[in-house]
Amino acid sequence: MNTTDRTPADLLRSALAGDSGRPLVTYYDDTSGERVELSAVTLANWVAKTAGLLQDELGAEPGDRIAVLLPAHWQTAAWLLACSATGVVADIGGDPAAADLVVTGPDRLEEARACSGERVALSLRPLGARFPQTPEGFTDYAVAVPGQPDTFAPWEEPDPDAPALAVDGREFTAAELVAGGRESARGLGMSAGDRLMSTRDYDSWEGLAAGLYAPLAVGGSVVLCRPAGALDQRTRTRRAESEHVTHFAD
């Protein structure tokens, strides 16, 4: 963590400048049995490629709004940080008809079709696999993102004081996401090196803070567990021990 960080993209750069090989986001899907672990280096690579897709392939510009119809997931974290890197406003659960672009999981494809702009679909299958057949009218993220460059340079640096994210009736600038992440980390008792297990979804500020912004803001890490109802107490205890969890957000 660097006190001069003004955007979530800055926070990721600070994580890279520290112990870049440590786990930053670990994801469990207790329906499929999937476990994915991303270091700061690996997450930054996904963010760079996703930002390149947004800016260079989909033509998104700073201030454009993207309806994000995705659950708490490691790929969602990459999309949120890519939005920060490009200056695109991430509208969590936003109306696709009112958005410039939309990104969706497989369960909200019909809803996402209301967007008249670019549409991107994620299969959310284990290891980021592609759809067996690309949904009509959508770009398959798993097909489009691998060919993007491993580094990203924005056309213009995002303004920390410009809108960056909307969720549950609240709107945040990039600087407010950083400040809110730090405040949430204090509320959760987190500090550098701590590891948080979160079963919260990304449909509220509390879920987004616990599942991404708070750990990132203080140099910690997060273990995302989905869906929350599938995690029994025995599994939770065993996982917390194996993942060296220090804090919980349920």
N, C-alpha and C positions, 0 to 999 in steps of 0.2 A: 504493500500500500504506500502511495506517495501522496502527501498532503496537497500537492499541486494538481492532482487529477481532477478534471472537471466533467468528464463524460465516462460512461461505462467502457467505451473503447480505450480510454486512458487507463482505466483500472486493469484491463486485460494486458495492456503493454507493461504495466508495473508488475503484474504476475509473471510475465515473460522475463522481466529483468531480474526477478528473484530466483527461487528454486523452480525453474520452468519445467522440470521433469516430474514434479510431484503431482499426485492426483488432484484435479481441480473439480471435475464433475464426474460422479459415478452414478450410473442409472440402472435401476432394476425394474423389470416388468414381470410381476408375479403371475401373470396370465400365461405368457409365452416362455418364461424362464430365462429371458435375456438379461445379461449383465454387460454393460459397456463402461469402460473407464477411460476418461480423457484427461491427459495432462494439460498444462497451460499451453504447451507447444502444439499438441494435437487439436485442442479447441481453437486456438488462434488460426490454425491452418483451415479448419472448417469455416471459421468466421471470414477469413480472407476470400475463400472460394465463394461463399454465399454472398458476400458484399460485391464481388466481381460479377456474379450472376445478376444481382439486383441492378447494379449501375450500368454495366457494359452490355448485358444481354437483354434485360427487360426494360432498360431506359429509365429507371427510377431516378428521381432528382430530389435534392433536399427539400423537405416540406411536403412531399407526396405522402399519402396515407396508405398503409397496407393493413387490411383486415387480417388478423392473425387468428385462425380458427384451429388452434392446436392445443393439446394438453401439456402438462408438465412433462418434458421429455428432453433428452440431451440435444436433439436436433432443434427443438424450440429455443433452447439457450443460444445455440449458434445463430439462429435467425434474429433473435433480439439484439445480440451484440453486433450483428451485421447491419441492422437498422441504425444502430448508434454510429457505426463507422461511416455510413453513407448519408446520415441526416434524414433518413426516412422515418416517418412517425409510425410506430407500431401500435395499432389499435386492437387491443386484445378483445376478442369476441365481437369486434365491430361489424357494422352492417356492410356486407360486400357491395351492395348497390350504391353506397355512398363513398366507397373507397376507390383509389386509383389502381390498386392491385389487391390480390388476395392470395394467401397461402393457407392451405387446409390439409387436414388429415383425411383418411378414407371415409370417415363417418359423416362428413359434412360437405361432400362434393356437391350435392344438389343445391344446398344453401349458397355455396360459393359461386355457382353459375350466375348469380345475380350481378356479379361484378362485370362491368363492360371493358375493364382493362385486362392486364396480364393476370393469368391464373396459374398458380403453382400448386402441385399436389405432392404430399409425402405419404408413402405407403405406411410408415411407422412400423414396418416389419423389422425383425431382428437384423442388427448390423447395418441398418440403413439401406436395405435391399430395395430394388425397384419394384414397381407394380408388375404383375404378370402381363398385364396389358394396360398401356397408358390410358387414363380416362380421357374421353373425348373432350377437347377444348381446354386441356391443361398441359402444362409442362411438367414432366416427371422430374422432380428434384434429383433423384438418384441417378438419372441419366444425364442431366444437364450440368450438375455441379462438379463432377470429377475433372472435367477438362478445363476448368477455370484456373487462372494463375494462383500460385501458392502465396503470393504477396498482393497487397491491395493498396492503391493510392486513390483517394477520393478526388473528384473533379474540383471540389472546394471543401475546405475543412468545415465540418459541422459546427454550428454555433451552439455552445453550451447552454445558452439562454433561450434557445428555440424549442418549441414543443418536440418531445421525443417519444412519449408513450402515453396512451390512454387506457384506463382499465376501470371498470365498475363505476363509471361516472366521474372519475378523477383524471386530470391530465397533468403530466409531469414534463418539465424540461429535462435535458440531459444532466444539467448540474443538480437538479432536484432529485434525480434518480441516484446520483452519487451520495448526496447528503442524506436522502431517505434510507439508502442502504446502510450507511454508517449509523444512523439513528436506530434502525431496526436491529443491527448487530449489537448495539449497546443494550437494547431491550431484551435480546436473547442471551446476553452475557457472553457474546463471542469476542475473541481477539485473534491475533495472528496465529496461524497454525491450528486453530480449532477446526473440528469437523462436525458438520451439522447433518442430521438425518431429517429429511422433510417428506411428509406424506400429503402435503397440501398441493392443491392444483394451482395452475397459473391463471385462474380466473379472478383473482383479487390481488390487491397490492400486498397483502400479508403473505400470500402464496408466492408471488414473484420475489418479494424481498427475501424470504427464507430460502427459496429454491434457486436463487441466483445472486441478487444484488448485495445482500448482506454479507455472505461469505466472500464474495469478490472484493467488496469494499474494505475488508479488514485483513485480507491475506489469508483467509480460511479456505475451506472447501465444502462441498455439499454432496450428500448421497440422496438422490431422488428415488422414491419408491412409488410405483404405480401398478395397479390402482390401490388406493389406501385400504379399502375393505378387504383386500386379499392378504393382508399382512397380519398373521396371528401373533400372539404375544411371544410364543416360543421362537418363531422365525425372527421376529423383531429383535429379541435379545441376542440371539446367535449372530445375526447380521451386524448389530451394533458392535459386538465384540470383535468380529473378524474385520470390520471396516474402521476400527479404532474411533468410533463415534464419541464425541464429547458433549454434544447438545442435540436436542430434539425439537421439532416443530410439527405438531399434529393438527 
